[in-house]
Every structure is written in structure tokens, then in C-alpha cells.
Amino acid sequence: MKTILAALLFAISTLPAMAQSRPVVLELFTSQGCSSCPPADALLAELAGRDDVIALAFHVDYWDYIGWKDPFALAGSTLRQKAYVQALGLRGLYTPQMVVDGIVDVVGYDRGRILPLLGPRAGIVAIGLRREGDEVVVSLGAGQGAGPVTAFGVQSQARTLARRGENAGRTLIEAQIVRGFRPLGIWTGAAEEIRLKRSMLPADISQVVVVVQKDGPGPVLGVGRLGL
């Protein structure tokens, strides 16, 4: 635990001066085919209710082989998790895995390790989102830094009866499910606006979350969200 906290504090201390306070970003890599995942799903749903947290659940597809195909699994979610394995120097993939602010990973149901890592963060880039007709307009402020910008389409909640696999017979209640995501380019430190057609994201989402982070994927530089 001390090692995780030290890594988190060091990473934050090396970022440029604060633009604004922002929520911490929690990314849970999970699967309906994993019997260890429901407690982590429940914890993410609880933490998503906090004002200082933006929660994202990425359903991976490598559990589908055991007999239950997760309806929310995305190949892109698995690729994102693989990128974190490389960026964080981890041994391999596992579920449930919680990545905190793009900096450290924790077993997704380990409340005792996750809670001390929460709290407002120093935002390097201010991000505002608004709806204009059939577009979502993303406003990025100026700051000292650079990194890719990604938009995530999020479904707030779902209930699924798993009929096969490790969770066979269980009704799974899941929250903050990432249904799709799109790269929006690279923030270079200059203020700019990016327009995203609503039709470019899944139809059944209830919010859009935009994240700027160092390439890698690396530490989160800024985050914003918009309810639809």
C-alpha cells in the first residue's frame, strides 16, 4: 500500500501546475464471465456516486470463451487494458483490475486500497462539454502539457441474467459501462474546441466522458462529463 501511495504522489508531483481541481478517474476492467468481478462492479457503482470520482467500467472480451459472451465486452477495452499492462510495467492481464487516474492499478474489489487513493486531483487542462443540436462540443483550456483526447460513451446502469459461465444464474447489476469510445486527437497545450457528432457514439448511452492523459496511456491530465 505504501508503494502504491508513493507512486501516486510522485506522479502527481511531476505534473505541471494546476489548472483546476477535478475528480479522480477510476477505470475498472471487468467481465460478466468472471466470478470475482461482481464485488468490484458493486464497489465501482458505489464510488460513481461521489462528486470527486468519475467511474468507467471497461468490459473485456477474453472471458467470453468459457461459455458466456459478455454483451458489453469490447475488443477495444481489452486493448486499452493491454496498453496499461505495458505502461505500468505489470505482468499481465487480470480481472477485476482498477486503474486509478492512469497511474497505479489495484485489485478492483479491494476497498481498503482503493479508498485512500481517492480525492480531488490537480487538473492540468480544464475540460468543458456542452450539447449543441446533434453535436457534443468539447472545450479544452490552455495549459502546460500534451496528450491524446478520448471520448467515452457511458451507459449508467444495466441488469443482466448470466445464463452460463462462472456467474450462471446470477443477475448482474453493473454501472458506468463504457459502450464505445473514440479518439478526438491530441491536445497540445493550446485552448481549442472539438465537435463530436452524437451519432458517432452508441445510441443507448446516458453520458459522455472526455479524458486527456499523457500518452501511454499515462497520468490523467483532465476530465469532463456531460449527461445526455
NORJOBEL-V658893 format. One record per helix or strand. SS is the DSSP state (helix for helix, strand for strand). FROM is the first residue (numbers start at 1). TO is the last residue. If there is no record, write none. Layout:
SS_FROM_TO ; SS_FROM_TO
//
This chain:
helix_2_13 ; strand_20_22 ; strand_24_30 ; helix_37_47 ; strand_53_59 ; helix_64_66 ; helix_75_87 ; strand_97_100 ; strand_104_107 ; helix_111_117 ; strand_121_123 ; strand_127_132 ; strand_135_140 ; strand_147_161 ; strand_171_187 ; strand_192_197 ; helix_198_200 ; strand_207_213 ; strand_220_227
//
